[in-house]
Structures are given as structure tokens and as C-alpha cells.
Amino acid sequence: MEAVGHAWSAVAASVRGAAHLRSGLPNQDAVRWIEWDGVTVLALSDGHGSSRCFRSDTGARLAASTATRVLSSELAGGRDVADLALIDRVARRVVAEWTLAARCDLRLFPFQRAELMHLGEKTGAEARASVERYPLLAYGATLCAVAVTPTGVLYFQLGDGDLVTISASGRARRPLPADERLFGGETTSLCSPRAAQDVRAAFQRLDGASGPALILVSTDGYANSFRDERGFLQVGPDLLAMLRAEGVGPVRECLPAWLEEASRLGSGDDVTVGLLYRGMA
């Protein structure tokens, strides 16, 4: 998919992981973008996929749609991305509205006895009891989002995944510091009671030609498909060079196949990538 606004083009793709294809699991990632009233927002989410999080594909879809809606409405009309009170409000509102959406889904589609029995048989009575006590656990998902306005960029993250900016000269960097709580498959989550406090955010002002030429957002299945951090970070500059040489169209067409290959040869996980390119499509 592709959108153009304020010379920013959004391109994104999400593919079912090679391991999920073999096991019959669905794609538990989701991605969405929106351009509205001077704001371009790209959001993606990775459902946890553990036995307890058996509806995390739905949780991821709700996360991506909630984040794009909230960020675009909060930043519309030229609001300042450097407003700390606004950033705090966005974090709380995203979590609150995702929670409401997940509870509405549960009300429409209550847990089936077969779902809970399968969970208990697979992971034990304790796991089943934890989901019965706290049903949102079944919808657990992470969130990475970027909102671009004419004057600035807001980076927003809860849980694992990757946000990388690439400068006009091709330098790749992470706009958010590493979260030491994310290790060994453990991650913060939208389903956590502390989710709003666990959100990490940063802002960057845009002034003329300053700011990134490309922003890459991805679920952790993509970075985990590379041998090392250096190889992963080189993807951004390579994509920027291709976008400049060939335009958005060829990248949009090839991106799903690239991601399928990355999953097949690498992590085996679902892989989702979103790009915000500052140039004419």
C-alpha cells in the first residue's frame, strides 16, 4: 500500500512467517497507515503469539488501527509534537482505546470452551486460569508508530520492534534508546496494567531540509532475520538509495517478496515493515 502527503510516501507490507506457514498459525502482525489533516501516521503491531495470547492477531489489528486513529486526531491541525502533555495523553488514550476495543471484541466473541480447554491442555491449568482472570492477556500485542506533521516527527513504541531513521546522507540511527526490559523474548505489552507508563516516545523537529529522509519501522521478526545489528541497519540506507533511483513503485512491489525471503532464511517469524520516505513518489 502507498500514500502520499507533504512529500512523504508510506509503503508497508506484512507477511506470514515461514514457521507459521508450517504450523498453520495466522499472521499475528498488523500494519496500517493514514494521512489526514496534515498528519501522516504509520503504525504496526506484533501479536505475542504465545499460547496464552491466542487472540493476539486480533490484538495486533486493533493496536494498529487504534494508534493511527488516535495519533492522527491528536496531532491534526498543526499541533506541536514536542508537547510533553500531548505525548502523555496520546499514550494513555492509545492504551485506553485499545483496551476498550479488545473488551468489545471479547463481548462480541466470548472465549469458547474449546479455546480454553486447548490452552489448559497445552500449557496447564495455571495458564488457563491466568487468562480467565485477565482476559486481555489473550489479545497481547506490541506497538510501534510514527507520526509526521509539517513541523515534526513523533516516535512512539511499546514493546519490541524497531524504529530506525536514515538521514539524507545515508546514516542510520535509532531515535529511541534501547529498553533493557526487552530480553529473551520478554516484552512490555498493551495488555499490561502498566502499558501507558511503559510507552517510550521521542520527537524530532523538522525545519526545511532537516530531519530524516527515510523512517523504517518493523516488527522484531525482521531484525531477527539478520546475522547482526550491522546487517539490519544497512537495510535502511540500501532502501533509501533504491527509492531515490527507482521510485516508490518498485519498492512497493518487491517488499512482500523480500520479507518472505527474510522470514524463510532467517527468523521464521511473521515479518512486517513500514517505510516513510521523504520524497516524491
Residue pairs with C-beta under 8 A, 6 or more apart in sequence:
1 10
1 11
1 12
1 33
1 252
2 9
2 10
2 11
2 248
2 252
2 281
3 9
3 10
3 33
3 34
3 35
3 40
4 35
4 280
4 281
5 35
5 38
5 40
6 38
6 40
6 148
6 150
7 278
7 279
7 280
8 40
8 148
8 276
8 277
8 278
9 248
9 275
9 276
9 277
9 279
9 280
9 281
10 33
10 35
10 40
10 42
10 274
10 275
10 276
10 277
11 248
11 251
11 252
11 255
11 274
11 275
11 277
12 31
12 33
12 42
12 44
12 255
12 272
12 273
12 274
12 275
13 31
13 252
13 255
13 256
13 259
13 272
13 273
14 27
14 29
14 30
14 31
14 44
14 259
14 270
14 271
14 272
14 273
15 27
15 256
15 259
15 260
15 263
15 270
15 271
15 272
16 26
16 27
16 270
17 27
17 221
17 263
17 267
17 268
17 269
17 270
17 271
18 260
18 263
18 264
18 268
19 25
19 263
19 268
19 269
20 26
20 27
20 28
20 268
20 269
20 270
25 49
26 57
27 57
27 270
28 46
28 47
28 48
28 49
28 56
28 57
28 60
28 270
29 44
29 45
29 46
29 47
29 60
29 219
29 221
29 270
29 271
29 272
30 44
30 45
30 47
30 57
30 60
30 61
30 63
30 64
30 65
30 272
31 42
31 43
31 44
31 45
31 64
31 272
31 274
32 42
32 43
32 44
32 64
32 65
32 67
32 68
33 40
33 41
33 42
33 43
33 68
33 274
34 40
34 41
34 68
34 69
34 72
35 41
36 72
36 76
37 72
37 76
37 77
38 76
38 77
38 78
38 149
38 150
39 71
39 72
39 75
39 76
39 147
39 148
39 149
40 147
40 148
40 276
41 67
41 68
41 71
41 72
41 75
41 145
41 146
41 147
41 148
42 68
42 145
42 146
42 215
42 217
42 274
42 276
43 63
43 64
43 67
43 68
43 71
43 143
43 144
43 145
43 146
43 274
44 64
44 143
44 144
44 145
44 161
44 217
44 218
44 219
44 272
44 274
45 59
45 60
45 61
45 63
45 64
45 67
45 141
45 142
45 143
45 144
45 190
45 219
46 60
46 141
46 142
46 159
46 160
46 161
46 219
46 220
46 221
46 270
46 272
47 53
47 56
47 57
47 58
47 59
47 60
47 139
47 140
47 141
48 56
48 140
48 141
48 142
48 187
48 189
49 56
50 56
50 140
51 119
51 122
51 123
51 127
52 119
52 123
52 127
52 130
52 131
52 137
52 138
52 140
53 59
53 137
53 138
53 139
53 140
53 141
53 191
54 115
54 118
54 119
54 138
55 105
55 138
55 139
56 138
56 139
56 140
56 141
58 102
58 105
58 139
59 98
59 102
59 138
59 139
59 140
59 141
59 190
59 191
60 141
62 98
62 101
62 102
62 105
62 139
62 141
63 98
63 141
63 142
63 143
63 190
64 143
65 101
66 94
66 97
66 98
66 101
67 94
67 143
67 145
67 156
68 145
69 97
70 90
70 93
70 94
70 97
71 90
71 94
71 145
71 147
71 154
71 156
72 147
74 86
74 89
74 90
74 93
75 81
75 86
75 147
75 149
75 154
78 149
78 150
78 151
79 86
79 149
80 86
80 151
80 152
81 87
81 147
81 149
81 151
81 152
81 153
81 154
81 203
81 204
81 205
82 152
82 203
82 205
87 154
87 201
87 203
90 154
90 156
90 201
91 156
91 196
91 199
91 201
92 196
94 143
94 156
94 199
95 158
95 190
95 195
95 196
95 199
96 196
98 190
99 136
99 190
102 136
102 139
102 191
103 135
103 136
105 139
106 135
106 138
106 139
111 131
111 132
111 135
111 138
116 128
116 131
116 132
119 127
119 128
119 131
120 127
120 128
130 137
131 137
131 138
134 191
136 191
137 191
139 190
139 191
140 189
140 190
140 191
141 159
141 189
141 190
141 191
142 158
142 159
142 160
142 161
142 187
142 188
142 189
142 190
142 219
143 156
143 157
143 158
143 159
143 161
143 190
144 156
144 157
144 158
144 161
144 162
144 163
144 217
144 218
144 219
145 155
145 156
145 157
145 217
146 153
146 154
146 155
146 156
146 163
146 215
146 217
146 274
146 276
147 153
147 154
147 156
148 206
148 215
148 276
149 206
150 206
151 205
151 206
151 207
152 203
152 204
152 205
152 206
153 175
153 203
153 204
153 206
153 211
153 212
153 215
154 201
154 202
154 203
155 163
155 175
155 176
155 201
155 202
155 203
155 204
156 199
156 200
156 201
157 163
157 176
157 199
157 200
157 201
158 188
158 189
158 190
158 195
158 198
158 199
158 200
159 182
159 187
159 188
159 189
159 190
159 198
160 182
160 187
160 219
160 220
161 217
161 218
161 219
161 220
162 174
162 216
162 217
162 218
162 219
162 220
162 222
162 223
162 232
163 174
163 175
163 176
163 215
163 216
163 217
164 172
164 173
164 174
164 215
164 216
164 217
164 218
164 233
164 236
165 172
165 173
165 174
165 175
165 204
165 212
165 214
165 215
165 216
165 236
166 172
166 212
166 213
166 214
166 215
166 216
166 236
166 237
166 239
166 240
167 173
167 212
167 213
168 209
168 213
170 237
170 240
170 241
171 237
172 233
172 234
172 236
172 237
175 202
175 204
176 200
176 201
176 202
177 200
179 188
179 200
181 187
181 188
182 188
188 194
188 195
188 198
189 195
192 198
204 211
204 212
205 211
211 278
212 278
213 240
213 277
213 278
213 279
214 236
214 239
214 240
214 243
214 275
214 276
214 277
214 278
215 275
215 276
216 235
216 236
216 239
216 273
216 274
216 275
217 273
217 274
217 275
217 276
218 271
218 272
218 273
218 274
219 269
219 270
219 271
219 272
219 273
220 269
221 263
221 267
221 269
221 270
221 271
221 272
222 232
222 259
222 262
222 267
222 271
222 272
222 273
223 229
223 232
224 266
224 267
224 269
225 262
225 263
225 265
225 266
225 267
225 269
225 271
226 232
226 235
226 262
226 266
239 251
239 275
240 277
242 250
242 251
243 251
243 275
243 277
243 279
244 279
247 281
248 277
248 281
249 281
251 275
255 273
259 271
259 272
259 273
260 271
262 271
263 269
263 270
263 271
